[in-house]
Amino acid sequence: MWLCHESIYRAVYEPGSALVRPSPLAPHRTSPLRTGRDHRRAHQKTDRRRPRFEQPVLTIHDRPFAPEDRSTPGEWEGDLIIGKNQGSAIGTLVERTTRTIRLLHLTARDSETLQVALEKRMSDLPPSLLRSITWDQGIEMARHLSIATALNTKIYFCDSHSPWQRGSNENSNGLLRDYFPKGTDLSAHPPEHLLAVENELNNRPRLVLGDRVPANLFAALLLSPEHQVLRR
């Protein structure tokens, strides 16, 4: 036989329970629990729980292209790299066609800080070069609808435990760890340092681009009529 945890709770909260042991120094206490709670807290129904994100949510399955399709510029992938003891973070964004990297200086890991940083960093792009942002399911993107409205773009969420759905971003985060090692305090890096790292990586020839430079390819997109797809 197995003792159900609900049976234990009923025994604890039963009026006149033998489990109640009031101290002579605190005769007013009628609960066996240190919290003083004298009744079982009702479980909240699933449909009444506060949603984790603003609703509705777009998933990667709503995206009009497959993860391996990089033919259209302006589709970005984003994530955070986390510092020592989960206490600091840097936002990372990668444009899927050119592998251009943009970094976000974050003073905190909350959704408001990320919203401000994203809107400030990405607002200079024309709509054709900011078609979408694909993120993981981190709670820092809880204000995705507000961000999408401010930037006039769409934000998609990957499936849980599916980093391959943001392959470009995962690869770029690996490159960034050369500059921001795991287990270090990322808040020590000022915005100027993040920009310098960003520029260095964006001016490094990439094998996947045929030894071309992300910064040059992105600049060509900005100058091309209607920011057309690059021909390789």
Secondary structure as a PSIPRED ss2 file (coil, helix, strand):
# PSIPRED VFORMAT (PSIPRED V4.0)

   1 M C   1.000  0.000  0.000
   2 W C   1.000  0.000  0.000
   3 L C   1.000  0.000  0.000
   4 C C   1.000  0.000  0.000
   5 H H   0.000  1.000  0.000
   6 E H   0.000  1.000  0.000
   7 S H   0.000  1.000  0.000
   8 I H   0.000  1.000  0.000
   9 Y H   0.000  1.000  0.000
  10 R H   0.000  1.000  0.000
  11 A H   0.000  1.000  0.000
  12 V H   0.000  1.000  0.000
  13 Y H   0.000  1.000  0.000
  14 E C   1.000  0.000  0.000
  15 P C   1.000  0.000  0.000
  16 G C   1.000  0.000  0.000
  17 S C   1.000  0.000  0.000
  18 A C   1.000  0.000  0.000
  19 L C   1.000  0.000  0.000
  20 V C   1.000  0.000  0.000
  21 R C   1.000  0.000  0.000
  22 P C   1.000  0.000  0.000
  23 S E   0.000  0.000  1.000
  24 P C   1.000  0.000  0.000
  25 L C   1.000  0.000  0.000
  26 A E   0.000  0.000  1.000
  27 P C   1.000  0.000  0.000
  28 H C   1.000  0.000  0.000
  29 R C   1.000  0.000  0.000
  30 T C   1.000  0.000  0.000
  31 S C   1.000  0.000  0.000
  32 P C   1.000  0.000  0.000
  33 L C   1.000  0.000  0.000
  34 R C   1.000  0.000  0.000
  35 T C   1.000  0.000  0.000
  36 G C   1.000  0.000  0.000
  37 R C   1.000  0.000  0.000
  38 D C   1.000  0.000  0.000
  39 H C   1.000  0.000  0.000
  40 R C   1.000  0.000  0.000
  41 R C   1.000  0.000  0.000
  42 A C   1.000  0.000  0.000
  43 H C   1.000  0.000  0.000
  44 Q C   1.000  0.000  0.000
  45 K C   1.000  0.000  0.000
  46 T H   0.000  1.000  0.000
  47 D H   0.000  1.000  0.000
  48 R H   0.000  1.000  0.000
  49 R C   1.000  0.000  0.000
  50 R C   1.000  0.000  0.000
  51 P C   1.000  0.000  0.000
  52 R C   1.000  0.000  0.000
  53 F C   1.000  0.000  0.000
  54 E C   1.000  0.000  0.000
  55 Q C   1.000  0.000  0.000
  56 P C   1.000  0.000  0.000
  57 V C   1.000  0.000  0.000
  58 L E   0.000  0.000  1.000
  59 T E   0.000  0.000  1.000
  60 I H   0.000  1.000  0.000
  61 H H   0.000  1.000  0.000
  62 D H   0.000  1.000  0.000
  63 R C   1.000  0.000  0.000
  64 P C   1.000  0.000  0.000
  65 F C   1.000  0.000  0.000
  66 A C   1.000  0.000  0.000
  67 P C   1.000  0.000  0.000
  68 E C   1.000  0.000  0.000
  69 D C   1.000  0.000  0.000
  70 R C   1.000  0.000  0.000
  71 S C   1.000  0.000  0.000
  72 T C   1.000  0.000  0.000
  73 P C   1.000  0.000  0.000
  74 G C   1.000  0.000  0.000
  75 E E   0.000  0.000  1.000
  76 W E   0.000  0.000  1.000
  77 E E   0.000  0.000  1.000
  78 G E   0.000  0.000  1.000
  79 D E   0.000  0.000  1.000
  80 L E   0.000  0.000  1.000
  81 I E   0.000  0.000  1.000
  82 I E   0.000  0.000  1.000
  83 G C   1.000  0.000  0.000
  84 K H   0.000  1.000  0.000
  85 N H   0.000  1.000  0.000
  86 Q H   0.000  1.000  0.000
  87 G C   1.000  0.000  0.000
  88 S C   1.000  0.000  0.000
  89 A E   0.000  0.000  1.000
  90 I E   0.000  0.000  1.000
  91 G E   0.000  0.000  1.000
  92 T E   0.000  0.000  1.000
  93 L E   0.000  0.000  1.000
  94 V E   0.000  0.000  1.000
  95 E E   0.000  0.000  1.000
  96 R C   1.000  0.000  0.000
  97 T C   1.000  0.000  0.000
  98 T C   1.000  0.000  0.000
  99 R C   1.000  0.000  0.000
 100 T C   1.000  0.000  0.000
 101 I E   0.000  0.000  1.000
 102 R E   0.000  0.000  1.000
 103 L E   0.000  0.000  1.000
 104 L E   0.000  0.000  1.000
 105 H E   0.000  0.000  1.000
 106 L C   1.000  0.000  0.000
 107 T C   1.000  0.000  0.000
 108 A C   1.000  0.000  0.000
 109 R C   1.000  0.000  0.000
 110 D C   1.000  0.000  0.000
 111 S H   0.000  1.000  0.000
 112 E H   0.000  1.000  0.000
 113 T H   0.000  1.000  0.000
 114 L H   0.000  1.000  0.000
 115 Q H   0.000  1.000  0.000
 116 V H   0.000  1.000  0.000
 117 A H   0.000  1.000  0.000
 118 L H   0.000  1.000  0.000
 119 E H   0.000  1.000  0.000
 120 K H   0.000  1.000  0.000
 121 R H   0.000  1.000  0.000
 122 M H   0.000  1.000  0.000
 123 S C   1.000  0.000  0.000
 124 D C   1.000  0.000  0.000
 125 L C   1.000  0.000  0.000
 126 P C   1.000  0.000  0.000
 127 P H   0.000  1.000  0.000
 128 S H   0.000  1.000  0.000
 129 L H   0.000  1.000  0.000
 130 L C   1.000  0.000  0.000
 131 R C   1.000  0.000  0.000
 132 S E   0.000  0.000  1.000
 133 I E   0.000  0.000  1.000
 134 T E   0.000  0.000  1.000
 135 W E   0.000  0.000  1.000
 136 D C   1.000  0.000  0.000
 137 Q C   1.000  0.000  0.000
 138 G C   1.000  0.000  0.000
 139 I H   0.000  1.000  0.000
 140 E H   0.000  1.000  0.000
 141 M H   0.000  1.000  0.000
 142 A C   1.000  0.000  0.000
 143 R C   1.000  0.000  0.000
 144 H H   0.000  1.000  0.000
 145 L H   0.000  1.000  0.000
 146 S H   0.000  1.000  0.000
 147 I H   0.000  1.000  0.000
 148 A H   0.000  1.000  0.000
 149 T H   0.000  1.000  0.000
 150 A H   0.000  1.000  0.000
 151 L H   0.000  1.000  0.000
 152 N C   1.000  0.000  0.000
 153 T C   1.000  0.000  0.000
 154 K E   0.000  0.000  1.000
 155 I E   0.000  0.000  1.000
 156 Y E   0.000  0.000  1.000
 157 F E   0.000  0.000  1.000
 158 C C   1.000  0.000  0.000
 159 D C   1.000  0.000  0.000
 160 S C   1.000  0.000  0.000
 161 H C   1.000  0.000  0.000
 162 S C   1.000  0.000  0.000
 163 P H   0.000  1.000  0.000
 164 W H   0.000  1.000  0.000
 165 Q H   0.000  1.000  0.000
 166 R H   0.000  1.000  0.000
 167 G H   0.000  1.000  0.000
 168 S H   0.000  1.000  0.000
 169 N H   0.000  1.000  0.000
 170 E H   0.000  1.000  0.000
 171 N H   0.000  1.000  0.000
 172 S H   0.000  1.000  0.000
 173 N H   0.000  1.000  0.000
 174 G H   0.000  1.000  0.000
 175 L H   0.000  1.000  0.000
 176 L H   0.000  1.000  0.000
 177 R C   1.000  0.000  0.000
 178 D C   1.000  0.000  0.000
 179 Y C   1.000  0.000  0.000
 180 F C   1.000  0.000  0.000
 181 P C   1.000  0.000  0.000
 182 K C   1.000  0.000  0.000
 183 G C   1.000  0.000  0.000
 184 T C   1.000  0.000  0.000
 185 D C   1.000  0.000  0.000
 186 L H   0.000  1.000  0.000
 187 S H   0.000  1.000  0.000
 188 A H   0.000  1.000  0.000
 189 H C   1.000  0.000  0.000
 190 P C   1.000  0.000  0.000
 191 P H   0.000  1.000  0.000
 192 E H   0.000  1.000  0.000
 193 H H   0.000  1.000  0.000
 194 L H   0.000  1.000  0.000
 195 L H   0.000  1.000  0.000
 196 A H   0.000  1.000  0.000
 197 V H   0.000  1.000  0.000
 198 E H   0.000  1.000  0.000
 199 N H   0.000  1.000  0.000
 200 E H   0.000  1.000  0.000
 201 L H   0.000  1.000  0.000
 202 N H   0.000  1.000  0.000
 203 N C   1.000  0.000  0.000
 204 R C   1.000  0.000  0.000
 205 P C   1.000  0.000  0.000
 206 R E   0.000  0.000  1.000
 207 L H   0.000  1.000  0.000
 208 V H   0.000  1.000  0.000
 209 L H   0.000  1.000  0.000
 210 G C   1.000  0.000  0.000
 211 D C   1.000  0.000  0.000
 212 R E   0.000  0.000  1.000
 213 V C   1.000  0.000  0.000
 214 P H   0.000  1.000  0.000
 215 A H   0.000  1.000  0.000
 216 N H   0.000  1.000  0.000
 217 L H   0.000  1.000  0.000
 218 F H   0.000  1.000  0.000
 219 A H   0.000  1.000  0.000
 220 A H   0.000  1.000  0.000
 221 L H   0.000  1.000  0.000
 222 L H   0.000  1.000  0.000
 223 L H   0.000  1.000  0.000
 224 S C   1.000  0.000  0.000
 225 P H   0.000  1.000  0.000
 226 E H   0.000  1.000  0.000
 227 H H   0.000  1.000  0.000
 228 Q C   1.000  0.000  0.000
 229 V C   1.000  0.000  0.000
 230 L C   1.000  0.000  0.000
 231 R C   1.000  0.000  0.000
 232 R C   1.000  0.000  0.000
